[in-house]
Amino acid sequence: MVLGVIAIGHVPEAISTPPVRNPTKPQLNLLRISANHSKAATKASVLDGRQPVLVTTFATWCKPCNKEVPTLNKVYSETRGRGLRVVAISLDEKPPFAVAHWMRENKVNYPVFYADSPVRSGRSILQDVSMMPTTLLMSPRGNILRKWLGVVPEKALLAAIKPILRPKKKQ
């Protein structure tokens, strides 16, 4: 009985779920936002079919989402060129130029995309991302390998991606 109380009393900062198989081909072409708002936004693929991707969904007004920016900046910088894409998808109702302004203010260094209707409604390969932030580790083919709801502690995120990273190149 005491063990049950202890387990219930300890609530992790983010909830992690087991892998989910998704038989669909990668198809997630969204508007890519540039922090330089004078640069026209273009459609681009979130999944490239060649490497796994860490995707986080956020909104500019979401305080927990803003709390994750430094961690995602660090993960993006440390994993570049090591076989993992790190991207974010804005669920904002604000127009893309407002998200671009937020990117500059928060010094976001990873690619940011603007959600379309299927993503917002849970009808994309990302499934339900209505809780923010939601972070997914996806295979190159679009299978969800891991899903976290809420802020992901940096240690947990690094532990999950470490096995799929290529070794650092020696300089």
C-alpha positions as CSV (number, residue, x, y, z in Angstrom):
1,M,0.0,0.0,0.0
2,V,2.8,2.4,0.9
3,L,4.5,1.7,-2.5
4,G,1.3,2.7,-4.3
5,V,1.2,6.0,-2.5
6,I,4.8,6.8,-3.2
7,A,4.3,6.0,-6.9
8,I,1.3,8.2,-7.1
9,G,3.0,10.9,-5.2
10,H,5.8,11.1,-7.7
11,V,4.6,12.8,-10.9
12,P,7.2,13.3,-13.6
13,E,7.4,16.7,-15.4
14,A,6.5,15.0,-18.7
15,I,4.5,11.9,-19.4
16,S,6.1,9.5,-21.8
17,T,4.2,6.9,-23.9
18,P,5.5,3.7,-25.6
19,P,6.2,3.6,-29.4
20,V,3.2,3.8,-31.8
21,R,3.4,2.2,-35.3
22,N,2.2,4.4,-38.1
23,P,1.9,2.7,-41.5
24,T,1.6,5.9,-43.5
25,K,4.4,7.3,-45.6
26,P,6.0,10.4,-44.3
27,Q,4.0,13.3,-45.4
28,L,4.1,16.4,-43.4
29,N,4.6,19.4,-45.7
30,L,4.1,22.6,-43.7
31,L,5.0,26.3,-44.0
32,R,8.5,26.8,-42.8
33,I,8.9,30.1,-40.8
34,S,12.0,32.1,-41.0
35,A,13.1,34.3,-38.1
36,N,13.9,36.9,-40.7
37,H,10.3,37.8,-41.5
38,S,11.3,39.5,-44.7
39,K,12.2,36.1,-46.1
40,A,9.1,34.5,-47.7
41,A,7.8,31.4,-45.9
42,T,7.8,28.3,-48.1
43,K,6.3,24.8,-47.7
44,A,8.9,22.2,-46.7
45,S,8.8,18.7,-45.3
46,V,9.2,18.1,-41.6
47,L,10.2,14.5,-42.3
48,D,12.9,13.8,-44.8
49,G,12.6,10.0,-45.0
50,R,16.3,9.7,-44.3
51,Q,16.8,10.4,-40.6
52,P,14.8,10.4,-37.4
53,V,13.2,13.7,-36.2
54,L,12.5,15.2,-32.9
55,V,9.4,17.3,-33.2
56,T,7.9,19.6,-30.6
57,T,4.6,21.4,-30.9
58,F,4.2,24.7,-29.2
59,A,2.5,28.1,-29.1
60,T,4.2,31.4,-28.5
61,W,2.0,32.2,-25.5
62,C,2.6,28.8,-23.8
63,K,4.9,29.4,-20.8
64,P,6.0,25.7,-20.6
65,C,6.8,25.7,-24.3
66,N,8.9,28.8,-23.8
67,K,10.7,27.1,-21.0
68,E,11.8,24.3,-23.5
69,V,13.5,26.7,-26.0
70,P,17.0,26.7,-24.3
71,T,16.9,22.8,-24.1
72,L,15.8,22.5,-27.8
73,N,18.5,25.1,-28.9
74,K,21.1,23.0,-27.1
75,V,19.9,19.7,-28.5
76,Y,19.8,21.1,-32.0
77,S,23.3,22.5,-31.7
78,E,24.7,19.3,-30.2
79,T,23.0,16.9,-32.7
80,R,23.5,18.8,-36.0
81,G,25.1,16.5,-38.5
82,R,24.7,13.5,-36.3
83,G,21.6,11.9,-38.0
84,L,18.7,13.6,-36.1
85,R,16.6,16.5,-37.2
86,V,15.2,18.8,-34.5
87,V,12.2,20.9,-35.4
88,A,9.2,22.7,-33.9
89,I,5.7,23.2,-35.1
90,S,3.8,26.3,-34.1
91,L,0.1,25.7,-33.2
92,D,-0.4,29.5,-32.9
93,E,-3.5,31.2,-34.3
94,K,-1.2,34.2,-34.8
95,P,0.1,34.7,-38.4
96,P,3.5,33.3,-39.3
97,F,5.2,36.7,-39.1
98,A,4.3,36.9,-35.4
99,V,5.9,33.5,-34.8
100,A,9.0,34.8,-36.7
101,H,9.1,37.7,-34.3
102,W,8.9,35.3,-31.3
103,M,11.7,33.2,-32.8
104,R,14.0,36.3,-32.9
105,E,13.1,37.3,-29.4
106,N,13.8,33.8,-28.0
107,K,16.9,33.2,-30.2
108,V,15.4,30.0,-31.6
109,N,18.1,28.2,-33.6
110,Y,16.1,25.2,-34.9
111,P,13.7,25.1,-37.8
112,V,10.1,26.1,-37.0
113,F,7.1,25.2,-39.1
114,Y,3.5,26.5,-39.0
115,A,0.8,23.9,-38.3
116,D,-2.0,23.3,-40.9
117,S,-5.5,22.2,-40.2
118,P,-4.8,18.4,-40.1
119,V,-2.0,18.9,-37.6
120,R,-4.2,21.2,-35.4
121,S,-7.1,18.7,-35.5
122,G,-5.0,15.6,-34.8
123,R,-5.6,14.1,-38.3
124,S,-1.9,14.1,-39.2
125,I,0.8,11.5,-38.6
126,L,1.6,13.4,-35.4
127,Q,-1.8,12.3,-34.0
128,D,-3.1,14.4,-31.1
129,V,-0.8,17.3,-30.2
130,S,-3.4,19.4,-28.4
131,M,-1.4,19.5,-25.2
132,M,1.5,21.9,-25.3
133,P,4.2,21.2,-25.5
134,T,4.0,17.8,-27.1
135,T,7.3,16.3,-28.2
136,L,7.7,13.3,-30.5
137,L,10.7,11.3,-31.5
138,M,9.8,9.9,-35.0
139,S,11.5,7.4,-37.3
140,P,12.5,8.5,-40.8
141,R,9.3,6.7,-42.0
142,G,7.1,8.7,-39.7
143,N,6.6,6.1,-36.9
144,I,6.2,7.6,-33.4
145,L,9.0,6.1,-31.4
146,R,8.4,8.1,-28.3
147,K,5.9,10.8,-27.2
148,W,6.1,13.2,-24.3
149,L,3.3,15.4,-23.0
150,G,4.5,18.5,-21.2
151,V,8.0,19.8,-20.7
152,V,10.6,17.1,-21.3
153,P,13.5,17.3,-18.8
154,E,16.8,17.7,-20.7
155,K,18.3,14.5,-19.3
156,A,15.3,12.4,-20.4
157,L,15.4,13.9,-23.9
158,L,19.2,13.3,-24.3
159,A,18.8,9.7,-23.0
160,A,16.1,9.0,-25.6
161,I,18.0,10.4,-28.6
162,K,21.6,9.3,-27.6
163,P,21.2,5.7,-29.0
164,I,20.2,7.0,-32.5
165,L,22.9,9.6,-32.9
166,R,26.0,9.1,-35.0
167,P,29.3,9.8,-33.2
168,K,30.6,13.3,-33.1
169,K,33.1,14.1,-35.8
170,K,36.6,14.7,-34.6
171,Q,38.0,18.1,-35.4
